[in-house]
Amino acid sequence: MKKVEVYYATYCPYSIKALKMLDEKGVDYKSYAIDEDEEKLRKKIGEYYKIEGDVTVPQIIVDNKRIGGYDDIKKLDEAGKFDEIFLD
């Protein structure tokens, strides 16, 4: 089973879309809202996953590998690669 983590902001429409898509696809994941201390947590996420520049949300991680955000998982789905990354 894949380890999927999602770092998101409750006010972010892309975060909401990503969580909805993962739910609809039946992906088992842990989600972490970063609203409480957003600036600090964005910095930590960026350092840990070696993200250059601004850290946006959502950040979707599979088996400790950064996949990206909502647009990235949508593209993976359109290319037929979603299941391979999230469900296999």
C-alpha positions in Angstrom: 0.0 0.0 0.0 1.3 3.4 -0.9 1.9 6.1 1.8 0.1 9.2 0.6 0.2 12.5 2.4 -1.5 15.8 1.5 -0.5 19.1 3.0 -3.3 21.6 2.4 -5.0 24.9 3.4 -8.7 24.7 4.2 -9.4 28.0 2.3 -7.6 26.9 -0.9 -9.9 25.8 -3.8 -7.1 23.7 -5.3 -6.6 21.9 -2.0 -10.4 21.1 -1.8 -10.3 19.8 -5.5 -7.3 17.6 -4.8 -8.8 16.1 -1.6 -12.1 15.5 -3.5 -10.3 13.8 -6.4 -8.3 11.5 -4.1 -11.5 10.6 -2.3 -13.4 9.9 -5.5 -10.5 7.7 -6.7 -10.5 5.7 -3.5 -7.0 6.8 -2.4 -6.1 6.2 1.3 -4.2 9.2 2.5 -3.4 11.3 5.5 -4.1 15.0 5.3 -2.5 17.8 7.2 -4.1 21.3 7.3 -1.4 23.9 7.6 -3.7 26.9 8.4 -2.6 27.1 12.1 1.0 28.1 11.4 1.1 28.4 7.7 4.3 30.4 7.1 6.4 28.1 9.3 4.9 24.9 7.9 5.3 26.0 4.3 8.9 26.7 5.0 9.4 23.2 6.7 7.7 21.5 3.8 9.9 23.3 1.3 13.0 22.4 3.1 12.1 18.8 3.6 11.0 18.1 0.0 13.6 20.5 -1.5 11.1 22.7 -3.1 12.7 25.8 -4.7 10.7 29.1 -4.5 7.3 29.5 -3.0 5.6 26.4 -1.5 2.0 26.3 -2.7 -0.8 24.1 -1.5 -1.8 21.4 -1.8 1.5 19.4 -1.7 0.8 15.8 -2.5 3.4 13.2 -1.4 3.5 9.5 -2.3 6.0 7.3 -0.5 8.1 10.4 0.5 8.2 11.6 -3.1 6.7 15.0 -4.0 4.1 14.6 -6.7 3.0 18.2 -6.8 -0.5 19.8 -6.5 -3.9 19.5 -7.9 -2.9 20.4 -11.5 -0.2 17.7 -11.4 -2.5 14.9 -10.2 -5.2 16.0 -12.7 -2.6 15.7 -15.5 -1.5 12.3 -14.3 -5.1 11.2 -14.4 -5.6 12.5 -17.9 -2.5 10.7 -19.0 -3.7 7.4 -17.5 -0.9 7.3 -14.9 -2.9 8.2 -11.7 -3.6 4.6 -10.6 0.0 3.5 -11.2 1.3 6.2 -8.9 -1.4 6.3 -6.2 -3.0 2.8 -6.2 -0.6 0.1 -7.4 
